[in-house]
Amino acid sequence: MSGRFAPRSRRETRAVVLESLLRSGGAFRPLIAKDAQLTEASISRILTELRSEDIIEEIRRPAPYVGGPTALVTLSKNIAVAGIELSNDRLSFGIGDLGGIIDYVERMPASPQLKQSEFERLFGNCLATMTQWTAKRGISIRHAALSIPGYSRANTNPIFTWDMKRLRAFLAEVLEGVPLSITNSVIAQAAFHRYSSTAAYPIEGDHLFLFVGHGVAGVVVNETAPIDTFSPFELGHMVIERNGHACRCGHKGCLEAYTSLKAVSKIIGIAESEVLHQGDGFIEALDLGDDIRTSLRERLFLLGLGLGNALNLHPVSSVVISGWPSLMPVADHDAILEGLDESLLGGFDQDRLKLSFIAPSIGNDPQAALYYAAYCFVRSGGLEAKAEPQAALGENA
């Protein structure tokens, strides 16, 4: 997901170095030069410039080999970014550093059928509180990211049917020139998992990232392209049963109505808010009786059924699933394979399709948006223009 390219401009060379540091969490100069495909002389010049701007710092560490470097280069902890997420029936604001450490968070309840005027009111109230917090501490937000379910480059959103032109104008006005990137929730999740746990991420190369949380959505990860150019798709709104369970989108029988965290919470008898409070340990804390486990396996089967249909439209060789399914016992993952086998053209074949799971970090919003904000900051090379508020708004799908 690095989106590596041959850098040409000053912004691009800075961006490729900073993105390398974001991905690795810190590295010695020779490794940065190799990863960024730049000479060590160029790396030295760029790092000197970034250090003078307090964007990076160097920490003394034992040399990785005899005669090797002893200065580990990391992103500065003094750069503050803001993550804002509309998810899990709440609007969450957070401030943290480029490493994802959150220093401030506020979460406000939000209706699943949130009207645009109510969103603007909630956003304004949360922003005012956050602004007071930063002002008292002398903190300047270098980049902000807002993730919204259903968001795309088009001026429509099937989940929140708002006026996108009005949304962008509102954000430009209230954020007073702070660079902002807007993205779909699943793209923010993809950025979070890629950059928060690089060593644990199970796949290298192009793949489908599927997130099963409050909604069900996916994004095809192209390793040669920047994250902000990815296009999400709403797998959860694939209708799998005519006149089935009601979905928040207004249709009936959508995959989301059967496999989302809200649907699962009804099966296990725990409110979704309590699931979010317990986080990734909520299934482990349960005594899954045979009936409940059978019901959950049925939902996993439906997920596999929908996933197979999606892969018929856009075949890939690898899929990474994050969300409550990754917390289920490994033996229950077979239910997804059974669904895949019934819908995927040619059936499921482990030699043709690799399925991997990664822990979801349930209830941690707005951390995904925070990582996306960090990503957008480094992709800008740390050279954001702040003069024109409207120009600062990035429209990222």
C-alpha positions as a LaTeX table, in Angstrom:
\begin{tabular}{lrrr}
\hline
Residue & $x$ (\AA) & $y$ (\AA) & $z$ (\AA) \\
\hline
Met1 & 0.00 & 0.00 & 0.00 \\
Ser2 & 3.01 & 2.26 & $-0.17$ \\
Gly3 & 2.28 & 3.67 & $-3.62$ \\
Arg4 & 5.99 & 4.01 & $-4.34$ \\
Phe5 & 7.01 & 5.99 & $-7.37$ \\
Ala6 & 10.11 & 7.62 & $-8.84$ \\
Pro7 & 10.17 & 10.98 & $-7.02$ \\
Arg8 & 10.90 & 14.11 & $-9.05$ \\
Ser9 & 9.86 & 17.29 & $-7.25$ \\
Arg10 & 10.91 & 18.46 & $-3.78$ \\
Arg11 & 7.44 & 17.58 & $-2.46$ \\
Glu12 & 7.65 & 14.09 & $-3.95$ \\
Thr13 & 11.10 & 13.33 & $-2.57$ \\
Arg14 & 10.06 & 14.48 & 0.89 \\
Ala15 & 6.84 & 12.47 & 0.61 \\
Val16 & 8.54 & 9.22 & $-0.35$ \\
Val17 & 10.96 & 9.50 & 2.59 \\
Leu18 & 8.22 & 10.36 & 5.09 \\
Glu19 & 5.95 & 7.58 & 3.81 \\
Ser20 & 8.80 & 5.11 & 4.23 \\
Leu21 & 9.18 & 6.20 & 7.87 \\
Leu22 & 5.42 & 5.99 & 8.46 \\
Arg23 & 5.38 & 2.46 & 7.07 \\
Ser24 & 8.46 & 1.24 & 8.99 \\
Gly25 & 8.00 & 3.16 & 12.23 \\
Gly26 & 11.65 & 4.22 & 12.02 \\
Ala27 & 14.76 & 3.18 & 10.12 \\
Phe28 & 18.47 & 3.85 & 9.66 \\
Arg29 & 19.55 & 6.03 & 6.75 \\
Pro30 & 20.84 & 3.26 & 4.44 \\
Leu31 & 17.51 & 1.43 & 4.70 \\
Ile32 & 15.56 & 4.63 & 4.02 \\
Ala33 & 17.67 & 5.28 & 0.92 \\
Lys34 & 17.05 & 1.74 & $-0.33$ \\
Asp35 & 13.31 & 1.84 & 0.35 \\
Ala36 & 12.87 & 5.31 & $-1.18$ \\
Gln37 & 15.14 & 4.47 & $-4.12$ \\
Leu38 & 17.24 & 7.59 & $-3.51$ \\
Thr39 & 20.96 & 8.09 & $-3.04$ \\
Glu40 & 22.31 & 8.43 & 0.49 \\
Ala41 & 23.43 & 11.97 & $-0.41$ \\
Ser42 & 19.83 & 12.85 & $-1.36$ \\
Ile43 & 18.53 & 11.22 & 1.81 \\
Ser44 & 21.01 & 13.21 & 3.92 \\
Arg45 & 19.87 & 16.48 & 2.33 \\
Ile46 & 16.16 & 15.67 & 2.74 \\
Leu47 & 16.53 & 14.52 & 6.35 \\
Thr48 & 18.46 & 17.67 & 7.26 \\
Glu49 & 15.62 & 19.74 & 5.85 \\
Leu50 & 12.91 & 17.70 & 7.59 \\
Arg51 & 14.78 & 17.78 & 10.90 \\
Ser52 & 15.06 & 21.57 & 10.71 \\
Glu53 & 11.26 & 21.69 & 10.39 \\
Asp54 & 10.81 & 19.30 & 13.34 \\
Ile55 & 9.06 & 16.72 & 11.14 \\
Ile56 & 11.59 & 13.98 & 11.89 \\
Glu57 & 13.93 & 13.20 & 14.75 \\
Glu58 & 16.97 & 10.97 & 15.18 \\
Ile59 & 17.44 & 8.70 & 18.18 \\
Arg60 & 20.70 & 7.00 & 19.07 \\
Arg61 & 20.48 & 3.22 & 18.86 \\
Pro62 & 23.08 & 0.43 & 18.79 \\
Ala63 & 24.44 & $-0.06$ & 15.28 \\
Pro64 & 22.69 & $-2.89$ & 13.39 \\
Tyr65 & 26.14 & $-4.15$ & 12.31 \\
Val66 & 29.80 & $-3.34$ & 13.00 \\
Gly67 & 30.55 & 0.11 & 11.69 \\
Gly68 & 26.88 & 0.71 & 10.87 \\
Pro69 & 24.77 & 3.81 & 11.58 \\
Thr70 & 23.65 & 4.60 & 15.11 \\
Ala71 & 21.01 & 7.25 & 14.41 \\
Leu72 & 17.52 & 5.80 & 14.02 \\
Val73 & 15.31 & 8.18 & 12.06 \\
Thr74 & 11.65 & 8.42 & 13.15 \\
Leu75 & 8.74 & 10.75 & 12.55 \\
Ser76 & 8.54 & 13.57 & 15.07 \\
Lys77 & 6.10 & 13.24 & 17.95 \\
Asn78 & 5.56 & 17.01 & 17.79 \\
Ile79 & 3.41 & 16.89 & 14.64 \\
Ala80 & $-0.30$ & 16.84 & 15.54 \\
Val81 & $-2.98$ & 15.51 & 13.20 \\
Ala82 & $-6.72$ & 15.16 & 13.72 \\
Gly83 & $-8.91$ & 12.18 & 12.89 \\
Ile84 & $-12.68$ & 12.49 & 12.64 \\
Glu85 & $-14.93$ & 9.48 & 12.08 \\
Leu86 & $-18.64$ & 9.09 & 11.58 \\
Ser87 & $-19.13$ & 5.43 & 12.46 \\
Asn88 & $-20.73$ & 3.10 & 15.00 \\
Asp89 & $-23.63$ & 5.54 & 15.46 \\
Arg90 & $-21.31$ & 8.23 & 16.81 \\
Leu91 & $-19.16$ & 11.13 & 15.67 \\
Ser92 & $-15.63$ & 10.86 & 17.04 \\
Phe93 & $-12.90$ & 13.50 & 17.13 \\
Gly94 & $-9.30$ & 12.68 & 18.00 \\
Ile95 & $-5.88$ & 14.33 & 18.02 \\
Gly96 & $-2.63$ & 12.43 & 17.98 \\
Asp97 & 0.86 & 12.23 & 16.57 \\
Leu98 & 2.05 & 10.64 & 13.33 \\
Gly99 & 2.58 & 7.34 & 15.12 \\
Gly100 & $-1.11$ & 7.02 & 16.00 \\
Ile101 & $-0.79$ & 7.86 & 19.72 \\
Ile102 & $-4.05$ & 9.61 & 20.65 \\
Asp103 & $-3.83$ & 12.51 & 23.10 \\
Tyr104 & $-7.42$ & 13.72 & 22.84 \\
Val105 & $-10.70$ & 12.01 & 21.98 \\
Glu106 & $-14.37$ & 12.95 & 22.11 \\
Arg107 & $-17.28$ & 10.80 & 20.97 \\
Met108 & $-20.85$ & 12.02 & 20.53 \\
Pro109 & $-23.89$ & 9.83 & 19.75 \\
Ala110 & $-25.16$ & 10.18 & 16.18 \\
Ser111 & $-28.27$ & 8.76 & 14.58 \\
Pro112 & $-27.80$ & 6.13 & 11.84 \\
Gln113 & $-30.16$ & 8.34 & 9.78 \\
Leu114 & $-28.22$ & 11.49 & 10.64 \\
Lys115 & $-29.50$ & 14.57 & 8.84 \\
Gln116 & $-26.96$ & 16.96 & 7.36 \\
Ser117 & $-28.06$ & 19.86 & 9.55 \\
Glu118 & $-27.68$ & 17.70 & 12.67 \\
Phe119 & $-24.23$ & 16.56 & 11.50 \\
Glu120 & $-23.20$ & 20.19 & 11.09 \\
Arg121 & $-24.43$ & 20.99 & 14.60 \\
Leu122 & $-22.59$ & 18.02 & 16.14 \\
Phe123 & $-19.45$ & 18.73 & 14.14 \\
Gly124 & $-19.46$ & 22.39 & 15.18 \\
Asn125 & $-19.86$ & 21.53 & 18.87 \\
Cys126 & $-17.12$ & 18.90 & 18.81 \\
Leu127 & $-14.81$ & 21.17 & 16.86 \\
Ala128 & $-15.31$ & 24.00 & 19.35 \\
Thr129 & $-14.36$ & 21.71 & 22.23 \\
Met130 & $-11.33$ & 20.38 & 20.35 \\
Thr131 & $-10.22$ & 23.90 & 19.43 \\
Gln132 & $-10.32$ & 24.96 & 23.09 \\
Trp133 & $-8.19$ & 21.93 & 23.99 \\
Thr134 & $-5.55$ & 22.70 & 21.35 \\
Ala135 & $-5.50$ & 26.42 & 22.16 \\
Lys136 & $-4.75$ & 25.77 & 25.84 \\
Arg137 & $-1.79$ & 23.60 & 24.84 \\
Gly138 & $-0.51$ & 25.66 & 21.95 \\
Ile139 & $-1.07$ & 22.78 & 19.50 \\
Ser140 & $-1.43$ & 23.39 & 15.78 \\
Ile141 & $-3.22$ & 20.76 & 13.69 \\
Arg142 & $-1.10$ & 20.05 & 10.60 \\
His143 & $-3.65$ & 17.86 & 8.81 \\
Ala144 & $-7.14$ & 16.51 & 9.45 \\
Ala145 & $-9.01$ & 13.58 & 7.96 \\
Leu146 & $-12.72$ & 12.84 & 7.99 \\
Ser147 & $-14.00$ & 9.34 & 7.20 \\
Ile148 & $-17.64$ & 8.78 & 6.27 \\
Pro149 & $-19.43$ & 5.55 & 5.29 \\
Gly150 & $-20.48$ & 5.56 & 1.65 \\
Tyr151 & $-18.31$ & 8.53 & 0.68 \\
Ser152 & $-16.97$ & 8.67 & $-2.87$ \\
Arg153 & $-15.66$ & 11.20 & $-5.36$ \\
Ala154 & $-19.15$ & 11.47 & $-6.85$ \\
Asn155 & $-21.51$ & 14.04 & $-5.37$ \\
Thr156 & $-23.68$ & 11.30 & $-3.89$ \\
Asn157 & $-23.64$ & 9.11 & $-0.79$ \\
Pro158 & $-26.15$ & 6.25 & $-0.66$ \\
Ile159 & $-25.81$ & 5.90 & 3.13 \\
Phe160 & $-25.91$ & 9.58 & 4.11 \\
Thr161 & $-27.85$ & 11.31 & 1.36 \\
Trp162 & $-26.31$ & 14.72 & 1.91 \\
Asp163 & $-25.44$ & 17.59 & $-0.39$ \\
Met164 & $-21.70$ & 16.99 & $-0.89$ \\
Lys165 & $-21.08$ & 20.51 & $-2.20$ \\
Arg166 & $-22.66$ & 21.92 & 0.94 \\
Leu167 & $-20.58$ & 19.50 & 3.08 \\
Arg168 & $-17.30$ & 20.64 & 1.55 \\
Ala169 & $-18.24$ & 24.31 & 1.86 \\
Phe170 & $-19.19$ & 23.82 & 5.52 \\
Leu171 & $-15.94$ & 22.04 & 6.34 \\
Ala172 & $-13.86$ & 24.67 & 4.52 \\
Glu173 & $-15.52$ & 27.40 & 6.59 \\
Val174 & $-15.36$ & 25.84 & 10.05 \\
Leu175 & $-11.85$ & 24.37 & 9.76 \\
Glu176 & $-10.36$ & 27.77 & 8.85 \\
Gly177 & $-7.77$ & 26.53 & 6.37 \\
Val178 & $-6.61$ & 23.37 & 8.15 \\
Pro179 & $-5.78$ & 20.88 & 5.35 \\
Leu180 & $-8.52$ & 18.26 & 5.28 \\
Ser181 & $-8.85$ & 14.97 & 3.43 \\
Ile182 & $-12.24$ & 13.27 & 3.21 \\
Thr183 & $-12.38$ & 9.54 & 2.63 \\
Asn184 & $-14.58$ & 6.47 & 2.81 \\
Ser185 & $-14.52$ & 4.59 & 6.12 \\
Val186 & $-13.07$ & 1.40 & 4.61 \\
Ile187 & $-10.13$ & 3.27 & 3.08 \\
Ala188 & $-9.34$ & 4.79 & 6.48 \\
Gln189 & $-9.49$ & 1.27 & 7.95 \\
Ala190 & $-7.13$ & $-0.01$ & 5.24 \\
Ala191 & $-4.65$ & 2.77 & 6.06 \\
Phe192 & $-4.92$ & 2.05 & 9.78 \\
His193 & $-4.16$ & $-1.64$ & 9.42 \\
Arg194 & $-1.36$ & $-1.11$ & 6.93 \\
Tyr195 & 0.50 & 1.54 & 8.92 \\
Ser196 & $-0.30$ & 0.64 & 12.53 \\
Ser197 & 0.78 & $-2.99$ & 12.28 \\
Thr198 & 3.08 & $-3.32$ & 9.28 \\
Ala199 & 4.90 & $-6.34$ & 10.70 \\
Ala200 & 1.61 & $-8.14$ & 11.43 \\
Tyr201 & $-0.10$ & $-7.41$ & 8.12 \\
Pro202 & $-0.54$ & $-10.83$ & 6.48 \\
Ile203 & $-0.30$ & $-9.92$ & 2.78 \\
Glu204 & 2.20 & $-8.26$ & 0.47 \\
Gly205 & 1.07 & $-7.28$ & $-3.00$ \\
Asp206 & $-2.32$ & $-6.45$ & $-4.49$ \\
His207 & $-5.33$ & $-7.82$ & $-2.59$ \\
Leu208 & $-8.86$ & $-7.14$ & $-1.43$ \\
Phe209 & $-9.22$ & $-5.62$ & 2.03 \\
Leu210 & $-12.66$ & $-6.36$ & 3.51 \\
Phe211 & $-13.85$ & $-4.69$ & 6.70 \\
Val212 & $-16.83$ & $-6.14$ & 8.58 \\
Gly213 & $-17.89$ & $-3.74$ & 11.32 \\
His214 & $-20.84$ & $-1.38$ & 11.63 \\
Gly215 & $-20.95$ & $-1.73$ & 7.84 \\
Val216 & $-19.46$ & $-4.17$ & 5.36 \\
Ala217 & $-17.20$ & $-2.67$ & 2.71 \\
Gly218 & $-14.09$ & $-3.45$ & 0.73 \\
Val219 & $-11.33$ & $-1.86$ & $-1.27$ \\
Val220 & $-8.96$ & $-3.39$ & $-3.80$ \\
Val221 & $-5.46$ & $-2.50$ & $-2.60$ \\
Asn222 & $-3.10$ & $-1.66$ & $-5.45$ \\
Glu223 & 0.45 & $-1.64$ & $-4.08$ \\
Thr224 & 1.67 & 0.63 & $-6.89$ \\
Ala225 & $-0.93$ & 3.36 & $-6.24$ \\
Pro226 & $-1.39$ & 5.85 & $-3.39$ \\
Ile227 & $-4.14$ & 5.02 & $-0.89$ \\
Asp228 & $-6.01$ & 8.23 & $-1.64$ \\
Thr229 & $-6.66$ & 7.06 & $-5.22$ \\
Phe230 & $-8.37$ & 3.82 & $-4.15$ \\
Ser231 & $-12.07$ & 3.31 & $-4.87$ \\
Pro232 & $-14.18$ & 1.54 & $-2.22$ \\
Phe233 & $-17.20$ & $-0.63$ & $-2.86$ \\
Glu234 & $-20.14$ & $-1.27$ & $-0.55$ \\
Leu235 & $-20.27$ & $-5.06$ & $-0.42$ \\
Gly236 & $-22.70$ & $-4.81$ & 2.48 \\
His237 & $-25.44$ & $-3.46$ & 0.23 \\
Met238 & $-25.46$ & $-6.48$ & $-2.04$ \\
Val239 & $-28.98$ & $-7.90$ & $-1.71$ \\
Ile240 & $-28.79$ & $-11.59$ & $-0.78$ \\
Glu241 & $-32.42$ & $-12.18$ & 0.23 \\
Arg242 & $-35.45$ & $-10.62$ & $-1.41$ \\
Asn243 & $-37.70$ & $-8.90$ & 1.18 \\
Gly244 & $-35.22$ & $-9.91$ & 3.89 \\
His245 & $-34.04$ & $-8.00$ & 6.95 \\
Ala246 & $-34.31$ & $-4.20$ & 6.77 \\
Cys247 & $-31.04$ & $-2.36$ & 6.12 \\
Arg248 & $-30.12$ & 1.20 & 7.11 \\
Cys249 & $-29.83$ & 2.06 & 3.40 \\
Gly250 & $-33.59$ & 1.62 & 3.00 \\
His251 & $-33.47$ & $-1.69$ & 1.12 \\
Lys252 & $-34.25$ & $-5.14$ & 2.47 \\
Gly253 & $-32.09$ & $-8.26$ & 2.44 \\
Cys254 & $-28.69$ & $-6.50$ & 2.23 \\
Leu255 & $-25.63$ & $-8.49$ & 3.32 \\
Glu256 & $-24.95$ & $-5.83$ & 5.98 \\
Ala257 & $-28.30$ & $-6.53$ & 7.64 \\
Tyr258 & $-27.09$ & $-10.09$ & 8.33 \\
Thr259 & $-23.35$ & $-9.76$ & 8.91 \\
Ser260 & $-22.64$ & $-6.34$ & 10.42 \\
Leu261 & $-21.64$ & $-5.85$ & 14.04 \\
Lys262 & $-25.15$ & $-4.58$ & 14.77 \\
Ala263 & $-26.68$ & $-7.77$ & 13.32 \\
Val264 & $-24.27$ & $-9.95$ & 15.30 \\
Ser265 & $-24.98$ & $-8.08$ & 18.54 \\
Lys266 & $-28.63$ & $-9.18$ & 18.26 \\
Ile267 & $-27.59$ & $-12.83$ & 17.96 \\
Ile268 & $-25.29$ & $-12.78$ & 20.99 \\
Gly269 & $-27.72$ & $-10.68$ & 23.05 \\
Ile270 & $-25.37$ & $-7.78$ & 23.74 \\
Ala271 & $-26.02$ & $-4.18$ & 22.70 \\
Glu272 & $-23.69$ & $-2.88$ & 20.01 \\
Ser273 & $-22.57$ & $-0.09$ & 22.37 \\
Glu274 & $-21.40$ & $-2.73$ & 24.86 \\
Val275 & $-19.59$ & $-4.60$ & 22.08 \\
Leu276 & $-17.75$ & $-1.38$ & 21.22 \\
His277 & $-16.91$ & $-0.89$ & 24.91 \\
Gln278 & $-15.47$ & $-4.40$ & 25.24 \\
Gly279 & $-13.54$ & $-4.08$ & 21.98 \\
Asp280 & $-11.71$ & $-6.99$ & 20.38 \\
Gly281 & $-12.26$ & $-9.20$ & 23.43 \\
Phe282 & $-16.05$ & $-9.26$ & 23.21 \\
Ile283 & $-16.33$ & $-12.72$ & 21.61 \\
Glu284 & $-13.65$ & $-14.20$ & 23.86 \\
Ala285 & $-15.61$ & $-13.00$ & 26.88 \\
Leu286 & $-18.75$ & $-14.81$ & 25.72 \\
Asp287 & $-19.82$ & $-18.33$ & 26.42 \\
Leu288 & $-20.78$ & $-19.25$ & 22.87 \\
Gly289 & $-23.35$ & $-21.99$ & 23.15 \\
Asp290 & $-24.04$ & $-24.32$ & 20.24 \\
Asp291 & $-27.10$ & $-22.36$ & 19.07 \\
Ile292 & $-25.29$ & $-19.00$ & 19.04 \\
Arg293 & $-22.23$ & $-20.41$ & 17.37 \\
Thr294 & $-24.36$ & $-22.09$ & 14.70 \\
Ser295 & $-26.12$ & $-18.76$ & 14.03 \\
Leu296 & $-22.80$ & $-16.94$ & 13.74 \\
Arg297 & $-21.48$ & $-19.59$ & 11.35 \\
Glu298 & $-24.59$ & $-19.04$ & 9.20 \\
Arg299 & $-23.73$ & $-15.33$ & 9.03 \\
Leu300 & $-20.13$ & $-16.17$ & 8.12 \\
Phe301 & $-21.47$ & $-18.38$ & 5.33 \\
Leu302 & $-23.50$ & $-15.45$ & 3.98 \\
Leu303 & $-20.41$ & $-13.27$ & 4.14 \\
Gly304 & $-18.52$ & $-15.83$ & 2.06 \\
Leu305 & $-21.43$ & $-15.99$ & $-0.36$ \\
Gly306 & $-21.35$ & $-12.23$ & $-0.90$ \\
Leu307 & $-17.56$ & $-12.15$ & $-1.07$ \\
Gly308 & $-17.54$ & $-14.82$ & $-3.78$ \\
Asn309 & $-19.99$ & $-12.82$ & $-5.89$ \\
Ala310 & $-17.80$ & $-9.73$ & $-5.50$ \\
Leu311 & $-14.71$ & $-11.68$ & $-6.58$ \\
Asn312 & $-16.55$ & $-12.87$ & $-9.68$ \\
Leu313 & $-16.71$ & $-9.21$ & $-10.72$ \\
His314 & $-13.15$ & $-8.33$ & $-9.69$ \\
Pro315 & $-10.94$ & $-11.40$ & $-9.23$ \\
Val316 & $-7.94$ & $-11.14$ & $-6.89$ \\
Ser317 & $-5.64$ & $-13.81$ & $-5.52$ \\
Ser318 & $-5.66$ & $-12.64$ & $-1.88$ \\
Val319 & $-8.26$ & $-11.33$ & 0.56 \\
Val320 & $-7.65$ & $-9.82$ & 4.01 \\
Ile321 & $-10.66$ & $-9.73$ & 6.34 \\
Ser322 & $-10.83$ & $-7.45$ & 9.37 \\
Gly323 & $-13.75$ & $-7.24$ & 11.77 \\
Trp324 & $-15.66$ & $-9.56$ & 14.07 \\
Pro325 & $-15.15$ & $-12.61$ & 11.77 \\
Ser326 & $-11.40$ & $-12.48$ & 12.52 \\
Leu327 & $-12.20$ & $-12.89$ & 16.24 \\
Met328 & $-14.13$ & $-16.12$ & 15.73 \\
Pro329 & $-12.48$ & $-19.51$ & 16.38 \\
Val330 & $-10.33$ & $-20.52$ & 13.43 \\
Ala331 & $-12.49$ & $-23.58$ & 12.81 \\
Asp332 & $-15.49$ & $-21.32$ & 12.16 \\
His333 & $-13.67$ & $-19.55$ & 9.32 \\
Asp334 & $-14.52$ & $-22.63$ & 7.27 \\
Ala335 & $-18.08$ & $-21.28$ & 7.03 \\
Ile336 & $-16.75$ & $-18.39$ & 4.92 \\
Leu337 & $-14.98$ & $-20.86$ & 2.67 \\
Glu338 & $-18.23$ & $-22.80$ & 2.28 \\
Gly339 & $-19.98$ & $-19.64$ & 1.15 \\
Leu340 & $-17.16$ & $-18.84$ & $-1.25$ \\
Asp341 & $-17.33$ & $-22.34$ & $-2.66$ \\
Glu342 & $-21.04$ & $-21.90$ & $-3.48$ \\
Ser343 & $-20.74$ & $-18.51$ & $-5.19$ \\
Leu344 & $-17.22$ & $-18.12$ & $-6.58$ \\
Leu345 & $-16.89$ & $-19.10$ & $-10.23$ \\
Gly346 & $-15.14$ & $-22.47$ & $-10.26$ \\
Gly347 & $-15.59$ & $-22.85$ & $-6.50$ \\
Phe348 & $-13.07$ & $-22.08$ & $-3.76$ \\
Asp349 & $-9.53$ & $-23.29$ & $-4.38$ \\
Gln350 & $-6.85$ & $-22.42$ & $-1.83$ \\
Asp351 & $-4.27$ & $-22.49$ & $-4.61$ \\
Arg352 & $-6.14$ & $-19.68$ & $-6.39$ \\
Leu353 & $-7.33$ & $-17.62$ & $-3.43$ \\
Lys354 & $-5.58$ & $-16.92$ & $-0.12$ \\
Leu355 & $-7.81$ & $-15.82$ & 2.74 \\
Ser356 & $-6.21$ & $-14.06$ & 5.74 \\
Phe357 & $-7.58$ & $-12.43$ & 8.89 \\
Ile358 & $-6.38$ & $-9.48$ & 10.94 \\
Ala359 & $-7.63$ & $-8.18$ & 14.30 \\
Pro360 & $-10.08$ & $-5.28$ & 13.86 \\
Ser361 & $-9.52$ & $-3.01$ & 16.92 \\
Ile362 & $-13.27$ & $-2.69$ & 17.51 \\
Gly363 & $-14.43$ & 0.54 & 19.14 \\
Asn364 & $-11.16$ & 2.43 & 18.62 \\
Asp365 & $-12.62$ & 5.21 & 16.45 \\
Pro366 & $-11.33$ & 7.71 & 15.40 \\
Gln367 & $-7.93$ & 5.99 & 15.18 \\
Ala368 & $-8.43$ & 4.85 & 11.58 \\
Ala369 & $-9.09$ & 8.45 & 10.49 \\
Leu370 & $-6.08$ & 9.55 & 12.54 \\
Tyr371 & $-3.80$ & 7.18 & 10.60 \\
Tyr372 & $-5.32$ & 8.39 & 7.36 \\
Ala373 & $-4.57$ & 11.98 & 8.39 \\
Ala374 & $-0.96$ & 10.97 & 9.12 \\
Tyr375 & $-0.76$ & 9.28 & 5.73 \\
Cys376 & $-2.10$ & 12.38 & 3.95 \\
Phe377 & 0.34 & 14.60 & 5.82 \\
Val378 & 3.35 & 12.56 & 4.74 \\
Arg379 & 2.00 & 12.24 & 1.17 \\
Ser380 & 2.01 & 16.05 & 1.04 \\
Gly381 & 5.67 & 16.04 & 2.02 \\
Gly382 & 4.69 & 18.15 & 5.01 \\
Leu383 & 4.23 & 21.10 & 2.64 \\
Glu384 & 0.49 & 21.72 & 2.93 \\
Ala385 & $-0.84$ & 25.01 & 1.64 \\
Lys386 & $-2.94$ & 26.72 & 4.30 \\
Ala387 & $-3.69$ & 30.03 & 2.64 \\
Glu388 & $-6.94$ & 29.07 & 0.90 \\
Pro389 & $-9.36$ & 26.97 & 2.98 \\
Gln390 & $-11.24$ & 25.59 & $-0.05$ \\
Ala391 & $-7.99$ & 24.58 & $-1.75$ \\
Ala392 & $-7.00$ & 22.68 & 1.37 \\
Leu393 & $-9.91$ & 20.28 & 1.07 \\
Gly394 & $-8.90$ & 16.98 & $-0.45$ \\
Glu395 & $-11.63$ & 14.87 & $-2.07$ \\
Asn396 & $-10.36$ & 11.36 & $-1.52$ \\
Ala397 & $-12.60$ & 8.38 & $-2.14$ \\
\hline
\end{tabular}
